[in-house]
């Protein structure tokens, strides 16, 4: 697919790519230069306090997994069924 570099350094992402990646107006991208090519990597930005909260939860999960106290599921359906029991 070809696209044109336009005024104000704008590039239109082809509709097929937008659809395939599920992109929406306002999405953010990390812009990388990779061996002479430009890569746009979709990103999600969290407020710092939310990111810290998620990291704390991940640390607890890693500790539980390491201690063998974390639940282990054979597949995602078992996990979802267990989550529904907790509600």
NORBEL-V89068 format. One record per backbone hydrogen bond with DSSP energy under -0.5 kcal/mol. CO is the residue of the C=O (numbers start at 1). NH is the residue of the N-H. If there is no record, write none. Layout:
[[CO:NH] [CO:NH]]
This chain:
[[4:6] [4:12] [6:9] [6:10] [7:10] [10:6] [11:13] [14:17] [14:18] [15:19] [16:20] [17:21] [18:22] [18:23] [19:22] [24:27] [28:43] [29:31] [30:32] [30:41] [32:34] [32:39] [34:37] [37:34] [37:39] [39:32] [39:41] [40:42] [41:30] [43:28] [44:46] [47:50] [47:51] [48:52] [49:53] [50:54] [51:55] [52:56] [53:57] [54:58] [55:59] [56:60] [57:61] [58:62] [59:63] [60:64] [61:65] [62:66] [63:67] [64:68] [64:69] [64:70] [65:68] [75:79] [76:80] [77:81] [78:82] [79:83] [80:84] [81:85] [82:86] [83:87] [84:87]]
